[in-house]
Amino acid sequence: MAKAKPSIPNDNADQPLDDQENPELTDEDFARGRPFKEVFPEQYAALMRQGGRPRLASPKVQIGFRLSQDVVDRIRASGDGYNARVEKVLREAIDAGRF
Protein backbone atom coordinates (compact mmCIF):
# COMPACT_ATOMS: atom_id res chain seq x y z
CA MET A 1 0.00 0.00 0.00
CA ALA A 2 1.41 3.40 -0.98
CA LYS A 3 1.99 5.96 1.74
CA ALA A 4 -0.10 9.09 1.63
CA LYS A 5 1.78 12.30 0.95
CA PRO A 6 1.93 14.64 3.92
CA SER A 7 -0.41 17.56 3.55
CA ILE A 8 1.18 20.93 2.84
CA PRO A 9 -0.37 24.08 4.29
CA ASN A 10 -1.97 25.90 1.40
CA ASP A 11 -2.65 29.62 1.37
CA ASN A 12 -3.46 29.42 -2.35
CA ALA A 13 -6.25 26.87 -2.30
CA ASP A 14 -8.12 28.78 -5.00
CA GLN A 15 -5.32 28.14 -7.54
CA PRO A 16 -5.09 24.96 -9.64
CA LEU A 17 -3.07 22.19 -7.97
CA ASP A 18 -0.08 22.64 -10.32
CA ASP A 19 0.25 26.31 -9.32
CA GLN A 20 -0.21 26.00 -5.57
CA GLU A 21 3.49 25.54 -4.84
CA ASN A 22 4.51 28.17 -7.41
CA PRO A 23 2.11 31.08 -7.12
CA GLU A 24 2.21 33.85 -9.69
CA LEU A 25 4.65 36.63 -8.76
CA THR A 26 3.15 39.98 -7.91
CA ASP A 27 4.46 43.50 -8.50
CA GLU A 28 5.48 43.56 -4.83
CA ASP A 29 7.52 40.38 -5.33
CA PHE A 30 9.35 41.97 -8.26
CA ALA A 31 9.90 45.17 -6.28
CA ARG A 32 11.65 43.15 -3.54
CA GLY A 33 13.87 41.40 -6.05
CA ARG A 34 17.60 42.10 -6.04
CA PRO A 35 20.25 41.34 -8.67
CA PHE A 36 22.13 38.03 -8.46
CA LYS A 37 25.36 40.04 -8.21
CA GLU A 38 24.17 41.61 -4.92
CA VAL A 39 22.68 38.50 -3.36
CA PHE A 40 25.52 36.08 -4.21
CA PRO A 41 28.69 38.17 -4.75
CA GLU A 42 31.13 35.23 -4.42
CA GLN A 43 29.27 33.08 -6.94
CA TYR A 44 28.95 36.05 -9.30
CA ALA A 45 32.71 36.71 -9.10
CA ALA A 46 33.43 33.03 -9.80
CA LEU A 47 31.16 33.07 -12.85
CA MET A 48 32.82 36.21 -14.18
CA ARG A 49 36.28 34.64 -13.76
CA GLN A 50 35.23 31.63 -15.81
CA GLY A 51 34.57 33.82 -18.82
CA GLY A 52 32.44 31.34 -20.75
CA ARG A 53 33.69 28.43 -22.81
CA PRO A 54 37.38 27.56 -22.73
CA ARG A 55 39.38 28.93 -25.64
CA LEU A 56 40.19 26.46 -28.40
CA ALA A 57 43.81 25.95 -29.36
CA SER A 58 42.80 26.13 -33.01
CA PRO A 59 39.44 27.91 -33.35
CA LYS A 60 37.38 27.70 -36.52
CA VAL A 61 37.40 30.77 -38.79
CA GLN A 62 34.31 32.16 -40.51
CA ILE A 63 34.88 32.75 -44.23
CA GLY A 64 32.62 33.46 -47.13
CA PHE A 65 32.91 32.57 -50.80
CA ARG A 66 30.59 31.97 -53.68
CA LEU A 67 29.76 28.53 -55.07
CA SER A 68 27.59 27.41 -57.95
CA GLN A 69 23.99 26.74 -56.99
CA ASP A 70 24.13 23.11 -58.08
CA VAL A 71 27.15 22.50 -55.83
CA VAL A 72 25.40 24.11 -52.86
CA ASP A 73 22.22 22.12 -53.53
CA ARG A 74 24.14 18.82 -53.57
CA ILE A 75 26.04 19.67 -50.38
CA ARG A 76 22.88 20.70 -48.50
CA ALA A 77 20.98 17.68 -49.80
CA SER A 78 23.52 15.45 -48.10
CA GLY A 79 21.87 16.29 -44.77
CA ASP A 80 22.75 17.89 -41.47
CA GLY A 81 26.43 18.23 -40.64
CA TYR A 82 27.43 19.09 -44.18
CA ASN A 83 29.86 21.76 -42.98
CA ALA A 84 31.97 19.10 -41.28
CA ARG A 85 31.84 16.87 -44.35
CA VAL A 86 32.95 19.72 -46.64
CA GLU A 87 35.82 20.46 -44.24
CA LYS A 88 36.82 16.78 -44.29
CA VAL A 89 36.90 16.70 -48.11
CA LEU A 90 38.99 19.89 -48.23
CA ARG A 91 41.37 18.57 -45.57
CA GLU A 92 41.82 15.29 -47.47
CA ALA A 93 42.56 17.26 -50.66
CA ILE A 94 45.14 19.38 -48.83
CA ASP A 95 46.78 16.31 -47.26
CA ALA A 96 46.93 14.64 -50.68
CA GLY A 97 48.78 17.67 -52.05
CA ARG A 98 46.03 18.80 -54.41
CA PHE A 99 46.18 22.33 -52.97
C-alpha positions as CSV (number, residue, x, y, z in Angstrom):
1,M,0.0,0.0,0.0
2,A,1.4,3.4,-1.0
3,K,2.0,6.0,1.7
4,A,-0.1,9.1,1.6
5,K,1.8,12.3,0.9
6,P,1.9,14.6,3.9
7,S,-0.4,17.6,3.5
8,I,1.2,20.9,2.8
9,P,-0.4,24.1,4.3
10,N,-2.0,25.9,1.4
11,D,-2.7,29.6,1.4
12,N,-3.5,29.4,-2.3
13,A,-6.3,26.9,-2.3
14,D,-8.1,28.8,-5.0
15,Q,-5.3,28.1,-7.5
16,P,-5.1,25.0,-9.6
17,L,-3.1,22.2,-8.0
18,D,-0.1,22.6,-10.3
19,D,0.2,26.3,-9.3
20,Q,-0.2,26.0,-5.6
21,E,3.5,25.5,-4.8
22,N,4.5,28.2,-7.4
23,P,2.1,31.1,-7.1
24,E,2.2,33.9,-9.7
25,L,4.6,36.6,-8.8
26,T,3.2,40.0,-7.9
27,D,4.5,43.5,-8.5
28,E,5.5,43.6,-4.8
29,D,7.5,40.4,-5.3
30,F,9.3,42.0,-8.3
31,A,9.9,45.2,-6.3
32,R,11.7,43.2,-3.5
33,G,13.9,41.4,-6.1
34,R,17.6,42.1,-6.0
35,P,20.3,41.3,-8.7
36,F,22.1,38.0,-8.5
37,K,25.4,40.0,-8.2
38,E,24.2,41.6,-4.9
39,V,22.7,38.5,-3.4
40,F,25.5,36.1,-4.2
41,P,28.7,38.2,-4.8
42,E,31.1,35.2,-4.4
43,Q,29.3,33.1,-6.9
44,Y,28.9,36.1,-9.3
45,A,32.7,36.7,-9.1
46,A,33.4,33.0,-9.8
47,L,31.2,33.1,-12.8
48,M,32.8,36.2,-14.2
49,R,36.3,34.6,-13.8
50,Q,35.2,31.6,-15.8
51,G,34.6,33.8,-18.8
52,G,32.4,31.3,-20.8
53,R,33.7,28.4,-22.8
54,P,37.4,27.6,-22.7
55,R,39.4,28.9,-25.6
56,L,40.2,26.5,-28.4
57,A,43.8,26.0,-29.4
58,S,42.8,26.1,-33.0
59,P,39.4,27.9,-33.4
60,K,37.4,27.7,-36.5
61,V,37.4,30.8,-38.8
62,Q,34.3,32.2,-40.5
63,I,34.9,32.8,-44.2
64,G,32.6,33.5,-47.1
65,F,32.9,32.6,-50.8
66,R,30.6,32.0,-53.7
67,L,29.8,28.5,-55.1
68,S,27.6,27.4,-58.0
69,Q,24.0,26.7,-57.0
70,D,24.1,23.1,-58.1
71,V,27.2,22.5,-55.8
72,V,25.4,24.1,-52.9
73,D,22.2,22.1,-53.5
74,R,24.1,18.8,-53.6
75,I,26.0,19.7,-50.4
76,R,22.9,20.7,-48.5
77,A,21.0,17.7,-49.8
78,S,23.5,15.4,-48.1
79,G,21.9,16.3,-44.8
80,D,22.8,17.9,-41.5
81,G,26.4,18.2,-40.6
82,Y,27.4,19.1,-44.2
83,N,29.9,21.8,-43.0
84,A,32.0,19.1,-41.3
85,R,31.8,16.9,-44.3
86,V,32.9,19.7,-46.6
87,E,35.8,20.5,-44.2
88,K,36.8,16.8,-44.3
89,V,36.9,16.7,-48.1
90,L,39.0,19.9,-48.2
91,R,41.4,18.6,-45.6
92,E,41.8,15.3,-47.5
93,A,42.6,17.3,-50.7
94,I,45.1,19.4,-48.8
95,D,46.8,16.3,-47.3
96,A,46.9,14.6,-50.7
97,G,48.8,17.7,-52.0
98,R,46.0,18.8,-54.4
99,F,46.2,22.3,-53.0
